[in-house]
Amino acid sequence: MTGTVVRVKGVKRYFEPKTGKWYAYHRKSGKRLKAAFGSSEFFAELEAINAESKGMEAKPGTLGALIVSYRGSADFKSLKARTKSDYEKVLEYLRPLAPSPLSELTQGWVARLRDKTFEKRKRKFANYVLTVLSILFEHGIEQELVPANPVSKVKRVRKASDAAEANRPWLDYEREAVTGALPAHMALPVALMMYCGLDPQDALQLPRTAVSEGRLDTRRGKTGVPVWVPLPGPVIDALAAEPKHRATTLTLCANSYGKPWTVSGFRASWRPIRQKLEKEGKVQPGLTLKGLRHTVATILREMGKDYSTIADMLGQKTEAMAKHYSRRADTSKKMAQTVSEFEAEVNRRKTKDV
């Protein structure tokens, strides 16, 4: 039986890969509808929002009009689903400021918005708001809606000097400890992250067709960059040991119920394993699944691989990102050589003095 696709006028739906769910937004106001799509509660909520937003069309020359213009642009429509979803979160955050005249959105206004956002939502989101705002204004310049980009000279929020390193590379004994503690249905996704450098989301949503004849042929979800690598031995072993599931013919990995993983579901299963290993002293604090991409880059750099090769392995567009991911390997190698030379010089001077 074929399902009927229902479209509701004035409502925009989009899929959020991180949660594996569909969300609905009221186009005019930008408000998210919380009730289940198509339910009586959904239409009651929609009617209330329609009544509330009646006559609230975005006025020309306002931030709201700029957002509407950008949402209708080819640039926005061509974004990857994951990126578009991230942008929508910022646009929803900016919705209360929609009536603000563009002429009043100065560098100082942007700086104050950054500071308030930092207080409410911390550093990462505050900086991401600046990124999306800058994209909005660049679009506005192109469409001759604004003369300049007031975000261009506003500084990002700096990371605190005592803040822990985000997504640090895993140590060898940590990789071994985690591998030994994983249940069967989690082994394959982690192996794909650990040995192929896949993002957690890409590993969990990898289609069956991406693996064939001992090779991985896919694209990174965030950048669309192709990733083609022969499967390492541990991944082949994990494939062979993967519990059989009938959940779907599309995804390679499945949870303990035989259903496709969601990122939030996998992290919920991963958290108690990590916490138990931390308590037992088998891993250090700060272990993240995303850190496995940094681990792959670090190991490759320590092997002497160049940034181009690392970028190809990780599906990155630029060598700059490969350098960022492998920065700990470069520092470690340089410091090892520096300390060795320093020790030799100290010993030389000591001998000379004697």
N, C-alpha and C positions, 0 to 999 in steps of 0.2 A: 504494500500500500504506500502510495506516494504522499508525503506530507505537504500541506499547503503553506506557502510562505506568506505570512501576514505582514503588511506594511501599514504603518500608522502615520498619517499626515502630521508633520511637525515634530516627529520623533526620529532621532538618529540612534542607531544601534552599532556597537562595535565590540569586537572580541578581545578580551584581555588575556594574553598568553600566560601571564604569571599565575593567574588564578584558574584558568581554564573555563571562564564564564563569560556570558554575554551581558553587556550593560546597555541601558537605554538613557538617552539624554534628550531633554526638551530643547529643540534647536534654537528657539528665539531667546530663551533666558539662559541656556547653558546648564540648567539644573538637572541633576541625575534623578531618575525615577527609581525609587527603592522597591516598589512592589513588583511581584512576578509579572513579566511581560505577558499581556493578553488577559490578565485576570481582572475581575470586577474592581478590585482595589487599585489596580494599575490605571484603569480608565477614570476612576474617581480622583486619583492623584493627578492625572493629566489634566482633567477638567479644572481642578483647583489652580494648577500652575498657569493654565491658559487664562483664567480669570485674573490672576495676579499680574501676569505680564502683559495684559491687553494694553495696547498703546505704548508699550515700552520698546519700540523699534530703536535700534542703534542709530543715534543721530550722527550725521556726517561731521567729520572733524573730531570724533571722540575715539578713545581707546577701543570701545566696543565696535565701532565701525571698522577700525583697523583689523581687529580680530576676525570679524565677519569676512573682510576682504581676503585675509590670509587663508582662512578655512576654505575659501572657494578657489584658491590658486592651484595651479598645476603642481607647484612645488610641494604643497601640503598633501595633496591627493596622491602623490607618488612616493610618499614616505612608507617605509616598512611598517607593518602593523604594530610592532613593538614600540618603535620610535613615535608613531602617531599617538599611541596610547599614553606614552610618557608626556608628550606635549599637551595632550588633553587635560592631564592632571594640573599642569601649570595654568592653562587657559581657564579652567574651572576656578582655580585659586584667584585669578585676576578678575573674575566676573564681577565682584562688588565694585571694582574700579572702572567698569565699562563706561560710565557717564563722564569720566574725566576728559576734559578737552586736551587734544594732542599738544596744543600750544603751551600748556602748563606742565607737560611732562619733560622737565629739565633734567640735567645731570644730577642736581641736588635731590629732585623728586625720586629719581631712581635709587640714589644712595640711601635715602630714608626708607624706601620700600625694602631694599636689601637688608637693612639693619632690623626692621620690624619682622621680616620673614625669618631672619636668623634667630631672633628671640623665640618665635613661635615654632619653627620647623627645623632648626639647626642649619649647619653649614652647607651640607650637600644640596639640600633643596633650595636654599637661598641662592647658591651659585647657579643652580639649574634654572631658576626663575630669570636670572640675568641672561643666561644663554638664550632662552626662548624669547625674552623681550627683545634682545638684540636681533634675533631672526625676524621678529615682527617689524621692527623699525627698518631693517634692510629691505624687507618687502615693501614697506611704506615709501621708502626712497625710490625704489624701482617704479612704483605706481604713482609717484609724484603726490603722495598724500602727506609726506613730511619732508622737511629740507635736510635733516641730519639725524644721526643715530646718537641719542643722549647716553646710551649704555656704553659706548666705545671707550670712554675714559673713566668708567667706574670700576674700581678694583674688586676682585673677588675676595670672599672671606678666606683668610688664611687658616690653614690647619694649625691647631695648637701645637706648640713645640713638644709638649709632653704626651701628645695623643699617640695611641698605639698605631702601628703600621696596619693599614687596611689590606686584607687579602694577602697576607705574607706568604711566601713559599713554604711548603711543608718540608720538614726535615725527613731524612730517609727512614728513621725509626718510626716516625709518625705515620708515614705511608704504610709501613708494614703492620703497625698496630691497628690502624683503621681497616685495612684489607682483611685482617684476621677476625675482626669483630663484626663485619657486615653480614646480615642475613642474605640468603640466596637471591631474593628479588631486588636487592639494592646493589649487588656486586657489579652487574653490567653497566649501569649508568655511571657509577664511580670510576670504573675502569676506562670508560670512554673519556671522562674528564681527566683522569690521571695520566693516561698514556697518549691520548690524541689531542688533549688541550681544548676540548669542547667546553663551551659555556654550559652551566647546569641546565638552562632552559633548552639549548640545542640538543644536548645529550638525551634529555627526557622526552623530547618531541621528535627524535630522529625516526624517520619512516623506515620501514623494513627494506624498501627499495634502495636505501642509501648504502647498504652493505651487500656486497656481491663478490664472490670469488676471492675472498680474503682482502678486499679493499673497501675503504670508506670513501664515498663520493657524495658530497653534500655541499651546502653553502651555509656560511655563518648567518644566523637569523638577523643580527643587528646590522651587519654591513652588506650582506649579499655576496661577499667575496667567496669564490669557490674554495673548497677544502678537499684535496685528494691525497690520501695517504694509504700505503699498505697497512693492514691492521697488525699492531704489535702482538706478540705471543700471548701476553696476559689478557688482552681483549678477546682473542680467539678462544682462549680457555673459558673466559666468562660467558661468551656466546654459547659455547657447548654446554655449560652448566646452568644456563638461564632456565628457570622453570617454564614449562610450556603453558601458554595462556591463549585463550580464545577471545580476548577482549576486543581486539580489532585487528584488521589486516594492515592497518596503516602504521602503527607505532611499534618500534622494536622492543621497547622496555615497558614493563607493566608492574603494578604494585601487587601486594599480597592477595588482593581480591581478583587479580587477573584483569584489572582495568588500567587504562592509560594513566600515567603519573601526571599530577599537576606540580608546579614548582613549590607551591606552599605545602602541599601534601608530602613531598619528598623531604623538605626542610624540617617538617614536623616529625618525620620518622628519623631523620639524621640527628636532630638535636639531643635526644636522650643518649644516643650512642656516643656522641662527642663528650657530653657531660660526664658520662660514666668513665670514659677513658681519661678525662682530665682528673677526675677524683682519684683514679688509680695511679696517676702520675705517668701514664703511658704516652700522653700528648701534652703539649704546652697550651696555655690559653691562646685564643685568637685564631683558631683553626676555622677556615671557611671553605666552602666548596669552590667558590670563585678563585680561591688561592691556588687551586690546582693548575689553573692556566699560568699563573706566575711561576709555579713549580716547573712546568714543562719548559717555559722560556728560560728560566734560570739554569736548568740542567743543560739545555742546548747551548747556552752561552758558555758555560763552564767546559763544554766539549770543544769549544772553539768555533761554533757555527756563527755565521755572520747574521746581521739583522734582517737581511732580505729573506734568508732561509727561515728564520724564526717567524717573520711576518707571514710567510706562506703557510707554515705549519699551523698557525693560530687563526688564519683567515682574517688578517688585519690589512687595512688599506695602505698604511704607511709604516716605514721602518722606525719612525719616531715612537710609535706605540710599542713596537717590538723592543726598542731600547728601554722604554719605561717598564715593561713587564720583566725585563731581565736585569734591571739596574742593580739588584743585590749581588748578582754574580760578578758584574764588572767591579763593584766596590770591593768585594771579597778578594778577588784575584789581584787587584791593584794593591790592596792593603797587605796581602800576604807577601808580595814582592817588596813592598816598602819596608815592612817590619824586618824582613830577612836582610835587606841592605843596611838598615839602621843597626841591627845587631852586629853585622860584620864590621861596620864602621866603629862602633863602640869597642869591640874587641881589638880592632887595629890600633885604636888610640891607647887602649890599656896596655898593649904590648909595647908601644912606642914609649909610653911614660916609664914603664919598668926599665 
